[in-house]
Amino acid sequence: MISILRLLFLAGCFSASAAQISIGDCGAVADGRTVNTRAIQQAIDRCAEQGGGIVLVPKGTFVTGSIFLKQGVTLKIDEGGMLLGSQNTNDYPWIATRIAGLEMKWPAALINAQNVNNIAITGAGIIDGAGLPWWKVYWTTRENELDGTDPHFKVPRPRLIHIMGGTNVSISGLLLRNSAFWTVQLTYCDGVVVSNLTIRNPHTPVHAASSDGIDIDSSRNVTIDGCDIVCDDDGICLKSGRDADGLRVNRPTENVIVRNCHVGYAAGMVVIGSETSGGIRHVRVSNCRADGNCGCVVRCKSRMGRGGVVEDIIYDNIEADNVRAVFEFNMDAHNAMWLPEEFRAMPPAGKGTPVVRNITVRGLTARHCGSAGNIVGLPSIPIQNVTLENVSIEAEDGFVIRNAPALRLVDVTLNGKAVER
């Protein structure tokens, strides 16, 4: 006579505890070759059917394509466990999503959650995107662009983690590496904590193209704490939509705290824009450090046609060592990027001029830097009401400042000498 326990096991995904299901119980194989997408998704679905709980990735290397978290499910990757992204593009279905500020079809991420609440991705294990093939395709495509345009949207690449429309979300503890595209993207979310992640996307021997560490996209009430990021694009980036499509959606990124984070080699430490159409406001960056030839520390970028208001941004108690530039304010960013035809519409009249105002940087110390950097607006897009207070910079080159009315310099020194407007 077959026991009740055996019948449950044969039915799939049985766990002695209803609150935890191992992907191994659903047939996932940790051989580093077998594609386990169906088994892992079955574990997630069964866990959600039971009212939520933990889906466990045990020790071993489990290859997978796109998986989708469900309501109330925690995906936990144990120490010694790894989810390794399949390198078969067919394992990443095209879905309706938002990519680089545009609502469009794009390959699903390795780990997805869409319009679900009370979810977590955690553990002491690894999520590896196996991104090398996509990086190579991107750079080959870019080399073949005769006019020097950036083929960003011509090379579809899966993100590592994308949470869209989620509330009460936690992502913590993991090593995330080798993402084919952005590593963690939060879109239209409300109430997210991202903590103690280690993110590693290489810049040698092949640059991990477009490998942002954490992107906060038209989301609110977000805390990023204790993360350690090395990547080949922006470390932590705040976005809110691109051009006419972003103005149509018109959802801000707001109420964001970034603290106790380290960014090494990257394009920027904590970056505002360039997708600013929905507005970015009420942001606090504190107790953070940039080093390892990071591109810049305080970076804000937008361009004419993008629109949106960037305001109430504070950087406080920031350290930098061996960065290329401390400041970069660029109001003509990404002017050579190719866009799909349907996204080339002009913005509504009077809506396309971005506003950047009320930004404070205080308590910043930077050593061994290439330059103090640029605070440069355009005549039509001045940078308004920027305050630098208690800022000490050691750098080979100084500031370039233009079209920045009401810039306040309070106790600012460059190589030991006071800087005056």
C-alpha positions in Angstrom: 0.0 0.0 0.0 1.4 3.4 -1.0 1.5 5.8 1.9 -0.2 9.1 1.8 3.3 10.8 2.0 4.3 8.8 -1.1 1.2 9.9 -3.0 1.9 13.5 -2.2 5.4 13.1 -3.4 4.3 11.6 -6.7 1.8 14.4 -7.2 4.9 16.7 -7.3 6.8 19.1 -5.0 6.0 17.5 -1.7 7.8 19.0 1.3 7.5 17.7 4.9 6.8 21.4 5.8 4.1 23.1 3.9 6.0 26.4 4.3 9.1 25.2 2.4 9.5 23.4 -1.0 12.9 22.5 -2.4 13.3 22.7 -6.1 15.0 19.3 -5.9 11.6 17.8 -4.8 10.1 19.0 -8.1 12.8 17.3 -10.2 15.5 20.1 -10.5 18.9 18.6 -11.2 22.1 20.3 -10.0 24.4 19.2 -12.7 25.2 22.6 -14.3 23.7 21.4 -17.6 20.1 20.5 -17.3 17.7 23.4 -17.9 15.4 23.3 -14.8 13.0 26.1 -15.7 9.9 23.9 -15.5 10.8 22.3 -12.2 11.6 25.6 -10.5 8.5 27.2 -11.8 6.4 24.2 -10.5 7.9 24.7 -7.1 7.0 28.4 -7.1 3.5 27.7 -8.3 2.8 25.0 -5.7 4.2 27.2 -2.9 1.9 30.0 -4.0 -1.1 27.5 -4.1 -0.4 26.6 -0.5 -0.6 30.2 0.5 3.0 31.2 0.2 6.2 30.1 1.8 9.8 29.4 0.9 11.1 27.9 -2.4 14.6 26.6 -1.6 17.5 26.3 -4.0 19.9 23.9 -2.2 23.6 23.4 -2.8 24.5 22.8 -6.4 24.3 24.6 -9.8 20.9 24.7 -11.3 20.6 26.0 -14.9 17.3 27.9 -15.6 15.6 30.2 -18.0 13.0 32.8 -16.9 11.0 32.1 -13.8 8.2 34.1 -12.3 7.6 34.6 -8.6 4.1 34.4 -7.2 2.3 36.1 -4.3 3.8 35.4 -0.9 6.7 33.4 -2.2 10.3 33.7 -0.9 13.0 32.4 -3.2 15.9 31.3 -1.0 19.2 30.3 -2.4 21.3 28.4 0.2 25.0 28.9 0.6 26.7 26.7 -2.1 23.6 27.0 -4.2 23.5 28.8 -7.6 20.9 29.6 -10.2 22.8 29.8 -13.5 21.1 31.5 -16.4 20.6 29.5 -19.6 22.5 30.9 -22.6 19.7 29.9 -25.0 17.7 33.0 -25.9 14.6 30.8 -26.3 14.5 30.3 -22.6 13.7 34.0 -22.1 10.2 34.7 -23.5 9.3 38.1 -24.8 6.9 39.9 -22.5 5.3 43.3 -22.1 7.6 45.2 -19.8 9.5 48.5 -19.4 13.1 48.8 -20.6 15.3 51.9 -20.3 12.2 54.0 -19.7 10.0 52.7 -22.6 7.0 50.3 -22.3 7.7 47.7 -24.9 8.2 44.0 -25.5 11.6 42.7 -24.3 13.0 39.3 -23.1 11.9 38.4 -19.6 14.5 38.6 -16.9 16.0 35.5 -15.3 13.9 36.1 -12.2 10.7 38.0 -12.6 7.7 39.2 -10.5 4.8 41.0 -12.0 2.1 42.7 -10.0 2.6 40.5 -6.9 3.0 41.4 -3.2 4.9 40.1 -0.2 7.8 38.4 -2.0 11.5 38.0 -1.3 14.7 36.9 -3.0 17.3 36.0 -0.4 20.0 33.7 0.8 23.8 33.3 0.9 24.0 31.7 -2.6 24.5 33.0 -6.1 22.5 34.1 -9.1 24.7 34.1 -12.3 23.3 35.5 -15.5 26.0 33.9 -17.8 26.0 37.1 -19.8 29.1 36.7 -21.9 27.3 35.8 -25.2 25.0 38.9 -25.0 27.9 41.2 -24.2 29.8 40.0 -27.2 26.8 40.5 -29.5 26.3 44.0 -28.2 29.9 45.1 -28.8 30.0 43.5 -32.2 26.8 45.3 -33.1 28.2 48.6 -31.8 31.4 48.2 -33.8 29.3 47.8 -37.0 27.3 50.9 -36.5 28.7 53.2 -39.2 27.4 56.5 -37.6 28.6 55.7 -34.1 25.1 55.3 -32.6 24.5 53.3 -29.5 22.6 50.1 -30.5 21.1 49.8 -27.0 17.7 48.7 -28.1 18.9 46.7 -31.1 20.4 43.9 -28.9 17.7 42.3 -26.6 19.3 41.0 -23.4 17.7 39.5 -20.3 18.0 41.3 -17.0 18.9 39.3 -13.9 16.1 40.3 -11.6 13.0 42.4 -12.6 10.2 43.3 -10.1 7.3 45.1 -11.8 4.3 46.4 -9.9 5.3 44.8 -6.6 4.7 45.9 -3.0 6.4 44.7 0.1 9.4 43.3 -1.7 12.8 42.3 -0.2 16.0 41.3 -2.0 18.9 40.5 0.2 22.1 38.7 0.9 23.0 37.2 -2.4 25.9 37.4 -4.8 24.5 38.6 -8.2 26.9 38.4 -11.1 27.4 38.3 -14.9 24.1 39.8 -15.8 23.5 40.0 -19.5 21.8 43.4 -19.0 20.7 45.4 -15.9 21.2 43.4 -12.7 18.2 44.4 -10.5 15.4 46.6 -11.8 12.4 47.8 -9.8 9.6 49.2 -11.9 6.3 50.7 -10.6 7.0 49.2 -7.1 6.0 50.6 -3.7 7.8 49.5 -0.6 11.1 47.7 -1.4 14.2 46.9 0.7 17.3 45.9 -1.1 20.1 45.0 1.3 23.5 43.4 1.6 23.8 42.4 -2.0 27.2 41.8 -3.7 27.0 42.6 -7.4 29.8 41.8 -9.8 29.7 42.4 -13.5 33.1 42.5 -15.2 34.8 45.2 -17.3 37.6 42.9 -18.4 38.4 41.0 -20.6 34.9 41.8 -22.0 32.9 44.8 -20.8 29.6 43.7 -19.4 27.5 46.1 -21.5 24.7 47.9 -19.8 25.2 46.0 -16.6 23.8 48.6 -14.1 23.8 47.3 -10.5 20.4 48.5 -9.2 17.9 50.5 -11.2 14.9 52.2 -9.4 12.4 52.9 -12.1 9.3 54.9 -11.4 9.1 53.4 -7.9 8.5 54.8 -4.4 9.5 54.1 -0.8 12.7 52.2 -1.6 15.6 51.6 0.7 19.0 50.3 -0.6 21.3 49.4 2.3 24.7 47.8 2.6 25.2 46.8 -1.0 28.6 46.3 -2.7 28.7 46.9 -6.4 31.2 46.5 -9.2 29.8 46.7 -12.7 30.4 48.2 -16.2 27.7 50.8 -16.0 25.9 52.9 -13.3 26.2 51.3 -9.9 22.8 52.6 -8.5 20.6 54.5 -10.8 17.2 56.3 -10.4 15.0 56.5 -13.5 11.4 57.5 -14.3 10.7 57.2 -18.0 12.0 58.3 -21.4 10.7 61.1 -23.7 7.1 61.1 -24.9 6.4 57.5 -23.6 7.7 58.4 -20.2 5.7 61.6 -20.1 2.6 59.6 -21.0 3.2 57.2 -18.1 4.2 60.0 -15.8 5.1 58.0 -12.7 7.9 59.5 -10.5 10.6 57.8 -8.5 10.3 59.2 -5.0 11.2 58.6 -1.3 14.4 56.7 -1.9 17.1 56.0 0.7 20.5 54.8 -0.3 22.9 54.2 2.6 26.0 52.3 3.6 26.8 51.2 0.0 30.1 50.8 -1.8 30.5 51.2 -5.5 33.8 50.3 -7.2 34.5 50.3 -10.9 31.3 51.6 -12.5 30.1 54.5 -14.6 28.8 56.2 -11.5 28.1 55.7 -7.8 24.5 56.9 -7.3 23.1 58.3 -10.6 20.0 60.4 -11.3 18.6 59.8 -14.9 19.0 60.0 -17.7 15.4 58.8 -17.8 13.7 61.6 -15.9 10.3 62.1 -17.6 8.1 61.1 -14.6 10.2 63.1 -12.1 12.7 62.0 -9.4 12.4 63.5 -5.9 13.0 63.1 -2.2 16.2 61.1 -2.4 18.8 60.7 0.4 22.2 59.2 -0.3 24.3 58.8 2.9 27.4 57.1 4.2 28.4 55.7 0.8 31.8 55.3 -0.8 33.1 55.2 -4.4 36.6 53.9 -5.4 38.3 51.6 -7.8 38.3 54.0 -10.8 34.5 54.6 -10.5 33.5 57.1 -13.2 32.0 59.7 -10.9 30.4 60.1 -7.5 27.5 62.5 -8.0 26.0 62.0 -11.4 22.9 63.6 -12.9 21.9 63.4 -16.5 19.0 64.2 -18.8 18.3 65.9 -22.1 15.9 68.1 -24.0 12.8 66.2 -24.9 12.9 64.1 -21.8 11.1 66.4 -19.4 10.4 65.8 -15.7 11.5 67.5 -12.5 14.5 66.3 -10.5 14.5 67.9 -7.0 15.2 67.5 -3.4 18.2 65.3 -3.7 20.7 65.1 -0.8 24.2 63.4 -0.8 25.6 63.3 2.8 28.8 61.9 4.3 30.3 60.6 1.1 33.9 59.3 0.6 35.7 58.8 -2.7 39.1 57.6 -3.7 40.5 57.0 -7.2 37.5 58.1 -9.1 37.6 59.7 -12.6 35.4 62.7 -11.7 33.6 63.7 -8.5 30.7 65.5 -10.2 29.0 65.1 -13.5 25.9 67.0 -14.4 25.1 66.5 -18.1 21.9 67.9 -19.7 22.7 66.5 -23.2 23.1 62.8 -22.3 22.8 59.9 -24.8 22.3 62.0 -27.9 23.5 59.2 -30.2 21.3 56.4 -29.1 19.2 54.5 -31.6 15.4 54.3 -30.8 12.7 52.1 -32.3 10.6 54.1 -34.7 7.5 54.1 -32.5 9.4 55.9 -29.7 10.7 58.8 -31.7 7.6 61.0 -31.2 8.1 64.5 -30.0 6.9 65.2 -26.5 3.8 67.3 -25.9 4.4 71.0 -26.2 5.9 72.5 -23.1 6.6 69.1 -21.5 10.0 68.2 -22.9 12.3 70.5 -20.9 13.7 68.8 -17.8 14.1 70.7 -14.6 17.0 70.0 -12.2 16.9 71.9 -8.9 17.5 71.8 -5.2 20.4 69.4 -4.9 22.7 69.4 -1.9 26.0 67.6 -1.4 27.5 68.0 2.0 30.3 66.2 3.9 32.1 64.8 0.8 35.8 63.9 0.8 37.5 62.8 -2.4 41.2 61.9 -2.9 43.3 60.8 -5.9 40.7 61.9 -8.4 41.0 62.7 -12.1 38.9 65.9 -11.8 36.5 67.7 -9.6 34.1 67.4 -12.5 31.4 69.2 -14.4 28.3 71.1 -13.2 27.1 72.1 -16.6 23.6 72.9 -17.7 22.3 74.2 -21.0 21.0 77.7 -21.5 17.5 76.2 -21.8 18.1 73.7 -19.0 20.0 75.5 -16.2 20.9 73.5 -13.1 19.2 75.4 -10.3 20.0 75.7 -6.6 22.8 73.3 -6.1 24.7 73.6 -2.8 28.1 72.1 -2.1 28.9 72.2 1.6 31.9 70.9 3.5 33.4 69.4 0.3 37.1 68.5 0.1 38.6 67.3 -3.2 42.1 66.3 -4.3 42.2 66.1 -8.1 44.4 66.6 -11.1 41.9 68.9 -12.7 39.3 71.3 -11.3 35.7 72.2 -11.9 33.9 73.2 -15.1 30.8 75.1 -14.1 28.3 76.7 -16.6 24.6 77.5 -16.6 24.2 76.7 -12.9 22.5 79.7 -11.3 22.3 80.0 -7.6 25.2 77.5 -7.1 26.3 77.8 -3.5 29.8 76.8 -2.4 30.3 76.6 1.4 33.6 75.4 2.7 34.6 73.8 -0.6 38.3 73.1 -1.2 40.3 71.8 -4.2 43.8 70.6 -3.4 43.7 72.4 -0.1 42.6 75.8 -1.6 39.2 77.4 -1.2 37.0 77.3 -4.2 34.9 80.4 -4.9 32.1 80.8 -7.5 
